[in-house]
Amino acid sequence: MHRFKRVVLTLLLALPMSLSAAGMGVYVPVSAGGSGSLTLDYDSDAVADRDIDIDYKAAAGLGMAYDSNIGRDRLFNYRLGLEVMKRELEKVDGSSCSGDCDLGTRINIVHTFGFGLLRTQTVRLWVGPRINMAYEWDSGDNGYSRIGFEFGVAPALGVNVNLSSVISLAADLDYRFASTAGAWDSDLPLDGGSYSGKKRGATARFYLLFRFGERFDQSTDVQQEQSVIDQSL
């Protein structure tokens, strides 16, 4: 019974410690542009479906991030990002976009699974896979509206620099390969339909992160936890 009490107390003490030893912050995502190929499937049989190649303009946005391990001496970290960005077309089938080139707003949920290659008290260099899930929408003249979805995967490389026990700067770079699908509609005759295709492109992100309860040396947390357990029993 005494041993059982020690195990339960250890779990109760370790849970809030593990939850608090993480970080949050804000960041700026910067897209290098990217490109894609789409198949347009018109609702009207009078308009033939067509394939197009597109290039995107570079763009920047704003995001919020949570990271499970910014500066601890542990192999794995999980980073969750939520970001918003405006996008515009640069070229369509090799020709500069003319007229309305605005693609509307894009909200992206970014899941990053990092593995620390270099771990010191000041610097953490990591690499790992990344999953992007995005929702896009747009509206314009003549009743035009569009919604779209995207799912992508990317290799990512990043670095965290701990300026103090609380504040860290970070940056990462990825190159995503994504599938996209959506639909559009308008009040114009013979306009409206759905689309699907592929996208690819690089994105850099620059972070200001705040760490809560993190210590580089795990043994410090273990010793403190053991001391609390011994005193309480």
FIVO-507370 format. One record per residue (C-alpha): residue in one letter; x, y, z. Coordinates in steps of 0.2 Angstrom, whole numbers, padded with zeros to 4 digits, always signed. Example, Ala and Ser with C-alpha at 12.3 -4.5 7.8 and 13.67 -1.06 7.14 Angstrom:
a+0062-0022+0039
s+0068-0005+0036
***
This chain:
m+0000+0000+0000
h+0014+0012+0004
r+0022+0008-0013
f+0006+0011-0022
k+0004+0028-0013
r+0022+0033-0019
v+0018+0028-0037
v+0001+0038-0037
l+0010+0053-0029
t+0024+0053-0042
l+0011+0052-0056
l+0001+0067-0049
l+0017+0077-0047
a+0025+0073-0064
l+0009+0077-0074
p+0008+0096-0070
m+0027+0097-0072
s+0027+0089-0089
l+0012+0101-0094
s+0021+0116-0088
a+0038+0113-0096
a+0033+0119-0113
g+0032+0135-0123
m+0021+0147-0133
g+0024+0162-0144
v+0021+0171-0160
y+0029+0169-0177
v+0029+0176-0195
p+0027+0163-0209
v+0035+0169-0225
s+0031+0160-0241
a+0044+0160-0255
g+0030+0159-0268
g+0028+0141-0274
s+0019+0133-0289
g+0006+0121-0293
s-0005+0112-0306
l-0024+0112-0306
t-0038+0103-0316
l-0053+0114-0317
d-0069+0105-0319
y-0083+0116-0324
d-0101+0113-0319
s-0108+0118-0337
d-0105+0105-0351
a-0103+0120-0363
v-0086+0124-0355
a-0072+0111-0357
d-0062+0106-0342
r-0044+0112-0343
d-0027+0110-0334
i-0017+0125-0329
d+0000+0128-0321
i+0001+0142-0308
d+0014+0152-0299
y+0011+0161-0282
k+0018+0177-0276
a+0029+0178-0261
a+0019+0182-0245
a+0020+0184-0226
g+0007+0181-0213
l+0005+0179-0194
g+0004+0164-0183
m+0004+0157-0165
a+0014+0142-0159
y+0015+0129-0145
d+0030+0119-0143
s+0032+0104-0131
n+0051+0106-0130
i+0061+0122-0134
g+0076+0121-0124
r+0077+0104-0114
d+0089+0091-0117
r+0077+0079-0125
l+0077+0071-0142
f+0059+0075-0147
n+0048+0090-0149
y+0031+0093-0155
r+0027+0110-0162
l+0009+0116-0167
g+0006+0131-0177
l-0009+0141-0182
e-0006+0154-0195
v-0016+0166-0207
m-0009+0173-0224
k-0016+0182-0239
r-0011+0174-0256
e-0009+0181-0274
l-0006+0173-0291
e+0010+0178-0300
k+0008+0168-0316
v-0005+0157-0325
d+0002+0145-0338
g+0018+0155-0339
s+0010+0172-0342
s+0009+0186-0329
c-0007+0186-0320
s-0018+0201-0325
g-0034+0207-0318
d-0040+0200-0301
c-0025+0190-0295
d-0030+0189-0276
l-0033+0172-0270
g-0040+0177-0253
t-0036+0171-0236
r-0027+0155-0231
i-0028+0147-0213
n-0015+0134-0210
i-0013+0122-0196
v+0005+0116-0195
h+0010+0100-0186
t+0029+0098-0184
f+0038+0083-0176
g+0056+0087-0172
f+0071+0077-0167
g+0086+0086-0159
l+0102+0084-0169
l+0111+0097-0158
r+0106+0100-0140
t+0115+0113-0129
q+0109+0125-0116
t+0109+0139-0129
v+0105+0131-0145
r+0094+0117-0151
l+0095+0111-0169
w+0082+0099-0175
v+0075+0091-0191
g+0059+0081-0194
p+0043+0079-0204
r+0029+0092-0205
i+0011+0090-0209
n+0001+0105-0216
m-0018+0106-0216
a-0025+0122-0224
y-0042+0130-0227
e-0044+0144-0240
w-0058+0156-0245
d-0060+0170-0257
s-0074+0181-0263
g-0076+0195-0276
d-0087+0204-0289
n-0101+0196-0298
g-0105+0185-0283
y-0089+0175-0285
s-0084+0164-0270
r-0072+0150-0268
i-0067+0138-0254
g-0053+0126-0254
f-0043+0113-0244
e-0025+0107-0244
f-0016+0093-0236
g+0003+0093-0237
v+0019+0085-0230
a+0036+0093-0229
p+0054+0090-0222
a+0058+0104-0210
l+0074+0110-0202
g+0075+0122-0188
v+0085+0130-0174
n+0080+0137-0157
v+0091+0150-0148
n+0088+0152-0129
l+0092+0170-0125
s+0087+0168-0107
s+0077+0156-0095
v+0061+0163-0103
i+0064+0170-0120
s+0069+0161-0136
l+0071+0165-0154
a+0068+0151-0167
a+0067+0149-0186
d+0064+0135-0197
l+0062+0131-0216
d+0052+0118-0225
y+0048+0112-0243
r+0030+0105-0244
f+0022+0094-0256
a+0003+0096-0255
s-0014+0090-0263
t-0028+0103-0265
a-0046+0103-0269
g-0060+0115-0269
a-0075+0123-0278
w-0080+0140-0284
d-0096+0149-0290
s-0101+0165-0297
d-0116+0174-0305
l-0108+0175-0322
p-0115+0163-0335
l-0106+0146-0337
d-0095+0150-0323
g-0093+0139-0307
g-0086+0122-0304
s-0073+0112-0294
y-0054+0110-0295
s-0041+0098-0289
g-0022+0097-0290
k-0005+0098-0283
k+0006+0112-0275
r+0023+0114-0269
g+0034+0127-0261
a+0046+0133-0247
t+0041+0142-0232
a+0052+0150-0218
r+0045+0154-0201
f+0053+0166-0188
y+0047+0164-0170
l+0047+0173-0153
l+0044+0160-0140
f+0041+0160-0121
r+0047+0145-0111
f+0037+0140-0095
g+0046+0128-0083
e+0059+0122-0094
r+0076+0116-0088
f+0090+0110-0100
d+0096+0096-0088
q+0082+0083-0085
s+0091+0077-0069
t+0086+0093-0060
d+0068+0090-0062
v+0070+0072-0057
q+0079+0077-0041
q+0066+0090-0036
e+0052+0078-0039
q+0060+0065-0029
s+0064+0077-0015
v+0045+0082-0014
i+0040+0064-0014
d+0052+0059+0000
q+0046+0074+0011
s+0028+0071+0008
l+0029+0053+0013
***
